[in-house]
Amino acid sequence: MLGSILRTRELVKSFGGVRAVDRVSIDVRQKSLTMLIGPNGSGKTTLINLVTGVYRPDHGKIFFDGTEITGYPPHEVFRLGVARTFQIPQPFRKLTVLENLLVTQPGNPGEGFIKSLRRGRWKKFEQESVEKAFRILRLLNLDHLWDQEAEKLSGGQMKLLEVGKTLMAGAKLLIMDEPIAGVNPALAHEIFETFTRLRDEIGITLFLVEHRLDIALRYTDYVYVMATGSIIAEGGPAEVVYDPKVIEAYLGE
Amino acid sequence: MTIPEVFFIDLLTIVGLFVIISMSLNLEFGYAGVPNFGKLLAVAGGAFFVGAVPGRIMMFILSPGSGLDFVQNNIEAVMLLNQVFASDALASIIYLVFSLVGAAVAGGVLGYVASYPAIRLRGDYLAITLLAMAEILRVIADNWPEFIGGSMGVRIPDPFRWVGGETRALAVAVTILAVVAIVFVYLELVLRSPLGRALRAMRDEELSAEVYGKDVARLRTKTLMVGCAIAAVGGALYSFLTASVSARDFNRVTHTFWPWVMVIVGGAGNNVGALVGAGIFVTLRKFITFYKSYFEPFVPFDVVWLEYLLLGLALIVVLLYRPEGLVPERPTKTLRRKELLEIAERVRSEASSK
């Protein structure tokens, strides 16, 4: 059994008098596809904003990969390997799919006005980056589009490209807010199949917020259910959906 | 030299000067997305440096006891220096190279100054601020006689005097084209590297580039410093062509708006585009100037306006039918396509053998 990559302990965040997140403790297991569900306004997005450093918690602690990251700014959290993809994909439009990935590889030795002239010093890095990029593109089923300008991709492909960029940048945990919102069912299944491939083949952990349970649940390892700021249920997907508390939260009394 | 020869050399000279300026704008705007509407700032800055500094230094070195002030006794001072340069090729070349390097440094400093608004403002706000900065430099030079002779301007010593006579024009043209070649090769190398890709990414989606670890403020500052240094060399070369510097020779139409038209017509984000744009623009303009008097009986207005009308029309036609320019942007070639395909193939066979 692998340990958890992300842990929160007793997280609290209030806005005015409203406790948007109320003593939330979760454990996202390494190399799992974990889902966060709950009705609108239950505090899911606030919880994600706390984890990624967008908000500071009023109380409680956050750990990533054994390090406490409570109160870290977003770019620090990102550097450690927690990537949150943009809800609306923002590719580098005129760059090709391959270039979109290459540009996000950190530590490129050829990005200076003098350094760029010393081709011998960055060529090897570039070749290795290209190889890594093609591996990622293959996992995402985008490799046949490598030479295409990003602006010419479909909406679903752009979302996958966004995922690819975070992988290239060294993400270990991917947090996504509604990755299949507005995507047709066939492509939505394809996206989730890609997610499971990422989990199995390169050991990425995924933490997703999603409303379309009909599609998402069958791919999920573990589910947390939030309502009015608290976790009301957790467990495997089969047990959670029949939990009376969960049904009550969604349908009302 | 025959008249077509003179015409051709003159054309090459002017095209070369504008290629240098439009390539610098292409780096700033086409690649990095900085709308530099103050291109005049660096071009004039380079020329003003050549008018103000090297002549004074040469006077100090070559005839310290003459008591002549380079600006106040400009004609006498320049005659004195030209006598030396007429017979001394080595001194001429040192003077030329020192002046061009100095102009590049001056341009770099102006670029750094221009980056102060450029890392804080975006879009139209930045464009108008840079436009104003360029105007300020021009107005100062025009009204400060001690600097480069105010509205009268100054003559400068001629580093091509030793070549002499008719071949001088050829020597100037060759010098300018050599600089064009150096700048072109440098920019191509830079822009076919990971840096070129990072600049284009920053231009397309600045916030995203920042999230993925690009230091946007630093990249913009350096881009402006390099772009302005190149443009300043262009301004300096123009001064050596005319052997004089005057604030009145520089204006926003010629040195900001024309380069913009060249870059847009030729194709932003491609050095060859900047080259083609400058070539077409200058050639077209030369022919219009040459033949416009033939249109006298046909147009109901003064033919001097024909130039602006036709060049404006050319810009609109290109924007309507080929908005990405005559030579559109291409992907950054850090590695050869063949090499990329080989890597792709290797990854594919590895995955399928698993």
Contacts between the chains, C-beta under 8 A, distances in Angstrom:
chain1	res1	chain2	res2	distance
A	75	B	211	7.3
A	78	B	211	6.8
A	79	B	213	7.9
A	86	B	208	7.6
A	90	B	205	5.0
A	90	B	207	7.3
A	90	B	208	5.0
A	91	B	204	7.8
A	91	B	205	7.1
A	91	B	208	7.9
A	92	B	200	6.9
A	92	B	201	4.4
A	92	B	204	4.1
A	92	B	205	5.4
A	92	B	208	6.9
A	92	B	209	7.5
A	93	B	204	4.9
A	93	B	205	7.2
A	94	B	200	6.3
A	94	B	203	7.9
A	94	B	204	5.6
A	94	B	269	7.3
A	94	B	329	6.2
A	95	B	197	6.9
A	95	B	200	6.0
A	95	B	201	6.1
A	95	B	204	6.5
A	95	B	331	7.3
A	95	B	332	7.9
A	96	B	331	5.1
A	98	B	340	7.3
A	99	B	197	5.6
A	99	B	200	7.9
A	99	B	201	7.8
A	99	B	331	6.0
A	99	B	332	6.3
A	100	B	201	7.8
A	102	B	194	7.5
A	102	B	197	6.5
A	102	B	334	7.8
A	103	B	194	7.8
A	103	B	197	5.2
A	103	B	198	5.9
A	103	B	201	4.5
A	103	B	209	7.6
A	103	B	212	7.0
A	103	B	214	7.9
A	104	B	212	4.3
A	104	B	213	7.8
A	106	B	212	7.8
A	106	B	213	5.3
A	108	B	194	4.6
A	108	B	198	7.5
A	109	B	194	7.9
A	110	B	193	4.8
A	110	B	194	3.8
A	110	B	195	6.3
A	110	B	334	7.6
A	111	B	193	7.8
A	111	B	194	5.1
A	111	B	195	4.8
A	111	B	198	5.1
A	111	B	214	8.0
A	112	B	195	6.4
A	112	B	222	7.8
A	113	B	190	6.2
A	113	B	195	6.8
A	113	B	222	5.6
A	113	B	226	5.4
A	115	B	195	7.5
A	116	B	189	6.8
A	116	B	190	4.9
A	116	B	193	3.4
A	116	B	194	6.8
A	116	B	195	4.2
A	116	B	196	7.4
A	117	B	186	7.7
A	117	B	189	5.4
A	117	B	190	6.9
A	117	B	193	7.5
A	119	B	189	7.7
A	119	B	193	7.3
A	122	B	193	6.9
A	122	B	194	6.1
A	123	B	335	7.6
A	126	B	194	6.7
A	126	B	334	5.2
A	126	B	335	6.0
A	127	B	335	6.8
A	127	B	339	7.5
A	127	B	343	6.9
A	130	B	335	6.5
A	130	B	340	6.2
A	130	B	343	5.0
A	131	B	343	5.3
A	131	B	346	7.4
A	131	B	347	6.3
A	134	B	343	5.9
A	134	B	344	5.1
A	134	B	347	4.2
A	134	B	348	7.9
A	135	B	347	5.5
A	135	B	351	7.8
A	138	B	347	6.0
A	138	B	348	6.9
A	138	B	351	5.7
A	143	B	344	6.8
A	143	B	347	7.7
A	143	B	348	7.3
A	146	B	340	7.8
A	146	B	344	6.8
A	147	B	331	7.5
A	165	B	212	6.9
A	169	B	212	5.7
A	169	B	213	7.3
